[in-house]
């Protein structure tokens, strides 16, 4: 095995790991795609949760008055009382009285779809507004590699089945929220001739992503950005 072969194999492994960390992990339960199934864009549009244009980020709407809400019910349907998640949400709310986790999750679902599709389409402008600089650099490295090899990725959401908070933290005026997304999507990468190099246009893959969003609660900017990505089986 010559040195050029070794370099090529090392590069291939690096790109595979990058793509896996960005787009999540297939569970191995891919199934044929029903082309009559509604896509997530239409379903979220009906709920007024879709992000209307590139560049829109997760904003923070004021939380309804909760003076009469018992502490045990404060995070009802979001976190169990006495859990680390509930304590983290208390910490964020102490720094930002307008914090509303349900509103955040609604925006996070829309941002998740936008980020995945922007990454697939190589839309750097949209990604810059939604990602931290560190995460943007990782995404752009994969986009550049696709462009170098004249490859295009086509991704379509079938549904976003779940978006749930798994952790929350407030430290030094910085708030972080980690969300587990469970979705179904179809993704395929083709070379310049149209030949498939990865994925399957006729198979639905179950994807689980664990993403962390953050914002400076002392800032007048109400928007959250993606600061970390991971996947779970």
C-alpha positions in Angstrom: 0.0 0.0 0.0 1.6 3.3 -1.1 1.5 6.6 0.7 -1.2 8.1 -1.6 -3.6 5.2 -0.8 -3.1 5.7 2.9 -3.8 9.5 2.6 -6.9 8.8 0.6 -8.2 6.3 3.2 -7.5 8.7 6.1 -9.4 11.5 4.3 -12.4 9.2 3.6 -12.6 8.2 7.3 -12.4 11.9 8.3 -15.3 13.0 6.0 -17.4 10.0 7.1 -17.1 11.0 10.8 -17.9 14.6 10.0 -21.1 13.7 8.2 -22.2 11.4 10.9 -21.7 13.9 13.6 -23.6 16.6 11.7 -26.6 14.7 10.3 -27.1 12.1 13.1 -27.1 8.4 13.1 -29.3 6.0 11.2 -30.9 3.4 13.4 -30.8 0.6 10.8 -34.5 0.6 10.3 -34.6 2.2 6.9 -37.8 1.4 5.0 -39.3 2.1 1.5 -40.4 5.6 1.0 -44.1 6.3 0.5 -44.2 9.2 -1.9 -47.8 10.0 -0.8 -46.6 10.8 2.8 -46.8 14.5 3.8 -43.5 16.2 4.3 -42.7 18.1 7.5 -42.6 21.5 5.9 -46.3 21.3 5.1 -47.1 19.9 8.5 -45.2 22.6 10.4 -46.6 25.3 8.2 -50.1 24.3 9.3 -49.0 24.9 12.9 -47.3 28.3 12.1 -44.0 27.0 13.3 -42.0 27.0 10.0 -39.1 29.4 9.7 -40.1 31.7 6.8 -36.7 32.5 5.3 -33.0 31.9 5.5 -31.3 33.9 8.3 -34.1 33.6 10.8 -32.9 32.2 14.1 -34.7 30.9 17.3 -36.1 33.9 19.0 -37.3 34.2 22.6 -40.9 35.4 23.1 -42.0 36.7 26.5 -43.2 34.0 28.9 -46.8 34.5 30.1 -47.2 35.7 33.6 -46.8 32.8 36.0 -47.1 34.3 39.5 -50.0 32.0 40.3 -48.2 28.8 39.0 -47.1 26.4 41.6 -43.4 25.5 41.5 -44.2 21.8 40.9 -46.2 22.9 37.8 -43.8 25.5 36.4 -42.3 23.2 33.8 -45.3 20.9 33.3 -44.9 18.6 30.3 -41.3 19.8 30.0 -39.4 18.5 33.1 -40.2 16.6 36.2 -39.9 18.6 39.5 -36.6 18.0 41.3 -34.7 16.8 38.3 -31.5 18.3 37.0 -33.4 19.5 33.9 -35.9 21.4 36.0 -33.1 22.9 38.1 -31.4 24.0 34.9 -34.6 25.6 33.6 -35.0 27.4 36.9 -31.5 28.8 36.5 -32.1 30.1 33.0 -35.5 31.6 34.1 -33.7 33.4 37.0 -31.4 35.1 34.5 -34.1 35.7 31.9 -37.7 36.2 33.1 -39.0 36.0 29.5 -37.7 32.5 29.0 -40.4 30.1 27.8 -39.2 26.5 27.0 -42.2 25.6 25.0 -41.7 28.6 22.7 -38.0 27.7 22.5 -38.8 24.1 21.4 -41.2 25.3 18.7 -38.4 27.5 17.3 -35.8 24.7 17.7 -37.9 22.3 15.6 -38.0 24.9 12.8 -34.3 25.7 13.1 -33.4 22.0 13.1 -35.2 21.5 9.7 -33.6 24.6 8.3 -30.1 23.7 9.4 -30.2 20.2 8.0 -31.6 21.4 4.7 -29.2 24.3 4.5 -26.3 21.9 5.1 -27.5 19.6 2.4 -27.9 22.5 -0.1 -24.6 24.1 0.9 -26.4 27.3 1.9 -23.6 29.1 3.8 -25.6 32.3 4.3 -28.4 30.5 6.2 -25.9 28.5 8.2 -23.9 31.5 9.4 -27.0 33.0 11.0 -27.9 29.8 12.8 -24.6 28.4 14.0 -21.8 29.3 16.3 -18.5 30.0 14.5 -17.0 26.7 15.6 -19.9 24.6 14.4 -20.1 26.6 11.2 -16.4 25.7 10.4 -17.2 22.0 10.8 -20.2 22.2 8.5 -18.3 24.3 5.9 -15.5 21.8 5.8 -17.9 19.1 4.7 -19.6 21.4 2.2 -16.2 22.3 0.7 -15.3 18.6 0.4 -18.5 17.9 -1.5 -17.9 20.8 -3.8 -14.3 19.6 -4.4 -15.6 16.2 -5.5 -18.5 17.7 -7.4 -21.1 15.9 -5.3 -24.6 17.1 -4.3 -26.7 16.0 -1.4 -30.5 15.8 -1.6 -32.3 15.7 1.7 -36.0 15.6 2.4 -37.8 15.5 5.7 -40.7 13.0 6.1 -41.5 14.1 9.7 -40.0 15.4 12.9 -41.5 13.0 15.4 -40.1 14.4 18.6 -38.1 17.4 19.9 -37.5 17.2 23.7 -35.3 19.0 26.1 -32.7 16.7 27.7 -30.6 19.2 29.6 -30.4 22.9 30.6 -27.7 25.0 32.2 -27.2 28.6 33.1 -23.6 29.7 34.0 -22.0 33.1 33.9 -25.0 34.6 32.0 -24.7 31.9 29.3 -27.7 29.7 28.9 -27.5 26.3 27.1 -30.3 24.0 26.1 -29.8 20.5 24.7 -32.5 19.0 22.5 -33.0 15.5 21.3 -34.6 15.4 17.8 -36.2 12.2 16.4 -37.0 12.5 12.7 -37.5 10.6 9.5 -35.8 11.7 6.4 -34.6 10.7 3.0 -31.0 11.6 2.0 -28.9 10.7 -1.0 -25.5 12.1 -2.3 -24.7 11.9 -6.0 -21.6 12.6 -8.0 -21.4 14.8 -11.0 -22.8 12.0 -13.3 -25.8 11.5 -11.0 -24.5 8.2 -9.7 -25.4 7.6 -6.0 -22.3 7.6 -3.7 -24.2 7.5 -0.4 -27.8 7.1 0.8 -31.0 5.9 -1.0 -33.7 8.1 -2.6 -36.3 5.5 -1.9 -35.6 4.7 1.7 -36.8 6.5 4.9 -34.1 6.6 7.6 -34.9 7.1 11.3 -32.5 9.8 12.6 -31.8 10.8 16.2 -29.8 14.0 16.7 -28.8 15.6 20.0 -28.0 19.3 19.5 -27.1 22.1 22.0 -28.2 25.7 21.5 -26.9 28.7 23.5 -27.4 32.4 24.1 -26.0 35.2 26.2 -28.9 36.1 28.6 -27.2 39.5 29.3 -27.4 40.4 25.7 -30.2 42.3 24.0 -30.0 39.8 21.2 -32.8 37.3 22.0 -31.6 34.6 19.5 -30.2 31.2 20.2 -27.5 29.5 18.1 -26.4 26.0 17.6 -23.2 25.4 19.5 -22.8 21.6 19.5 -24.0 18.6 17.5 -24.1 14.9 18.3 -26.1 11.7 17.6 -27.7 8.9 19.5 -29.0 5.5 18.6 
